[in-house]
Amino acid sequence: MTSTLWHAGARRTPARRTPGSCEEYDARMSPDPLPDPVLVARLRAAGCVFAEDEAMLLAQAVEGGVDAADELERLVTRRVDGEPLEQLLGWAEFGGLRILLEPGVFVPRRRTEALAAEAIRLAGAVADSGRPCVVVDLCCGAGAIGAAVIDAVGEVELTAADVDPAAVLAARRNLEPLGARVVAGDLFDALPRDLLGRVDVLAVNAPYVPTAEIAMMPPEARDHEARAALDGGADGLDVHRRVAASAREWLAPGGHLLIETSRRLAPTTAALVADGGLTAWIVRDDELAATIVIGRR
């Protein structure tokens, strides 16, 4: 059992900033004490790969509380039972930011930082031309991609959308203080019509796990994240088809669609994007084990 905070290649320090505050947590905190070895042993026995880190983070989460010991015991018990660490903490690390979560919300994955980096690169190029970039974070979850773009680029016109009410609530907590608008609804039906033909960067982290493979996912995801954030249909491409078919009318001339996918599905996703009238290509990041299909209008 592992956490997206600590899987292979992840930074082994707590996230530094909450979106909108740029608060440097590490600068003000005293060195972490050694974790309780009993808690570490319980977490390790449950399969937590980075048990020491998790024990420290859970202890920090209850520090200073009136019933800190009892609350820590409750959190550890829930973690041992398989709940995602990030949902217990109420935040996930993404690109050096603390992304606030709600119970049941899709936890942003480290590999999605590759999509965010591409969105930042493209948005930055538009900003360098002298105007704010229009960005849409579709299937936004807690709003991690949008928060990363704003943090890196600065002034952007960002709209984020998701069909999951808990995700919309989390995204509003993360993005509205930054000046973004967050809307609820199914894909493009959720977007304000004033975005038609104006979007410079359309970033999409839609579900792409084939339905039959969800049973093989880690229980943290399978049992504790919204099914709509995981299930891509029989072949994993149901949502990709819908996005690819409609993206062009929302993009500005020269605008880009970015879709996270798997290495196996990427050629088919790219073909769908091309069929939708965009010039498509595939970008891979081996360090993050990430695959992105990009389409340009």
N, C-alpha and C positions, 0 to 999 in steps of 0.2 A: 504494500500500500504506500503510495507516494502522493505528494502534493505538487500542484503546478508551480508552487513557489520554489521548489527545490529540485525539480527533475534535472536530468543531465544537462550540463552547460549553464544552468541558472546561476545568477549571482548569489552568493551565500551570505548576504546581509539583508536586513529588513529594508523594505522600500523606504524611500526618503521623503517623498512629498505627497501631500494630498492635493488633488487638482484645485487650483484657485488660490492656494495658500503659499505654495513653494516653500513649505516649512521644511527645514533641514533637521530631521529627527536625529540623525547620527551625531550631529554637532553638539546637541544639548544633553544627550543621554550619557550616563556613566557607563563604564564597561560592564558587560553582562556578567552576572554571577554564574558559577557553574550550575548546570541544571540538576534538579533532584534526580539522583540515580534510580530511585524507585520508579518515578514517572517515566524516565528514559527506558527502563527495562520493560514496563508495561506497553509503551508505544512500539518498541522494537519487536516485542512478542506478537503484536498485532500486525506486524508487517510494515511499519513506518520506516522508510529507508533512511530518512534524516531525523531520527528520533531525538537527538540532542537539540537540534534547531527547533523542532516542533515543541519540545518541552519548554524551552526558553520563551518562545512566542506565546504559548498558552499561559505561562506564568505572568508574562508582561501584560497580557490582556486583562487579568483580574487584579493586578497590583494596585494597592491602595483601597480596594473595596472593603466594605464592612464585613462581608462573609467571603473573603477572598479564598480561603482554603476550601470551603464547600463549593464555591463556584468553579474553582479549578478542578475539583473532583468531578463535577458535572461535565465540564468541557472534555476532560480526558476520557471519561466514560463514553461520551458521544463520539469522540475521535476513534477510540478503540472499536466502537460499533460500526465504524465506516463512514461517518459524516466527513465531508471535505474540510480540511483545515481552514481554508480561506473563508468558508461560510461560518465556521465557529468564531474566527477572528473578526469577521465583518468586513474584511478587505482582502484584496489580492494585489500582488506586485506586478506591474506591467510597465516596462520601459523606464524604471526608476520612479514611477508614480504609485501611490496607494490608491487603488480603485475601490471605492466603497461598494459593498454587495448587500443584497437582500437574501433571505432564505430561499433556496431553490433556484437562484439565478445561475446561469451558465458562468463558470469561472473562466476568465480570460486565460488562454494558453500562451506559454512562452513562444511557441512557433508563430503565433499571430503577430509578434513583434516584427516579423519580416514583412507582413502586409502593411503594418503601420509605417515601417521605414520607407516603403515604396510610396505610400500616400503622402508622407512628409516630404519626400523628394519632389514629387509632382506638385504638391501644394506650394512648396517653397519656390519652385520655378515660376509659378503664376504670381506669387507675391513679389518676386524680384522684378516682374514686369510693371509693377506700380499699382496694382489693384488687389483688393482682398480676394482670396480664393474661395469659391463656393464649393463646399464639401458636404457630402451626404454619407453618413455612417448607417448603412442599412443592415437590418438584423443586428442591431448595435449591442445587444446584451446590456451590460452595465455601462457601456459607453467608453470602453478602454481605448479603442482606436481613435475616436474623436478627441478624447482628452490628450492623447499623445500628440496628435496633430496640432492642437492649439498650443500645447506646452512648447513644441519645437518651432512652430512657424509664427505664432503670435496672432495677429488679426486675421481671422477667417470667418466666413459666414457658414456656420455649421448647423446642419439639421440631422438629428439622429432619430431612428424609428425602429420599433420592435413590436411584435404581436403579443409578447408575454407581459402581462401587467406588472409582475415583480421586476422584470428587466427594465420596463419603462420607469418605474419608481426609482430604481437604482441609478439609471442613466440621468434622471432629473437631478438627483443629489450630486452627481459628479459633474454634469455639464451645464446646467442652468446657471450656476454661479459664474461660469466662464462666458456667459452671454449666448450660449447655444440654445436652440429650441429643440425640444424632445416631443415626439408625437407617437401616438399609439395606433397600430393598425397593421394590416397585412401587406407587406412589401410596398409597392408604389402607391397602393390605395391610401396609405397613411400620409403621403407627402403633400404639402401645399402645392397647389397648381402653379404658383408663381415661380417654382423651380424648373418648370418644363423648359428644356433647351438652354439651361443656364449652369448646369452642374459641371464643374471642372474635374472633380475627383469623386467618383462613386465607389466607396469601399464597402465590400460585402463579405461578411463572414457567415454565410448561410450554412445550415446543416448539410452535411454530405456523407454521413454514415448510412450505408444501406440498412434497411429495416432489420434484415435477418442478422446483421452483425452487431446490433446494439446489445444483445445478450452477452456478447464477448467483451464488452467494454468494462473498464474498472468499475467496481460498485459505487465509488464516489460520484462518478458521472451517471451511470446507469440508474442508480436509485435516488439520487439527490439533485439532479438538474432537470429542468423542464424538458419533456420529451420533444417538444417542438424545436428546441435548440439543438437536438441531436439527430433526429430522424430525417434522412434525405430521401425516403421512399425506397422502392424496390431496388433500384440501381444506384441510389445515392444522389441522383441528379434532378429530382423533381423540382427543387427550388432553383437550381442553376438554370434549368430550362426557362422558367418564368422570368428570372432576372435577365437572362441573355436576350429573350424575345422583346423586352420592353425598354432596355437600358438606353438605346440610341436616342429615343425621343426626349429623354431627360438630360442627356449630355450636351454641353456646349460644343461648338466646333473645336476640335482639338482636345476635347475632354477625354478622360480615361475611366474605364471600369476596371476595378481590381477585385478578383474573387479568389479567396483561399479555397484550395482543393487538395486532393491527395495526388501523389505521384501516379498512381494507377488511373485515376479518373481525369487527370489533366488533359490528355489529348482530346477526350470527348467534350470536356468543358470548353476547351479552346475552339473546337468545331462548332459548338453551340453559339459561342460568342461571335464567331465569324459569320454564321448563318444569320445572326441578328444585325448584320451590317457594319460590324466593327473589324478593324485590323487586329488580329489576335496573335499573342505569343505567350510563351511559358517562361517563368522565372523560378529558379530553385535556389534555396539556401540550405546547403548541406549541414552547416553548423546547427541550425535551428530545426532541421528536418522539416522544412516548410516548402510548399509549392503554391505558386500564385499564377493565375491566368490573368493577363492584362489585355484589355481591348481599347483601341483608340478610335475615336470618331474622326 
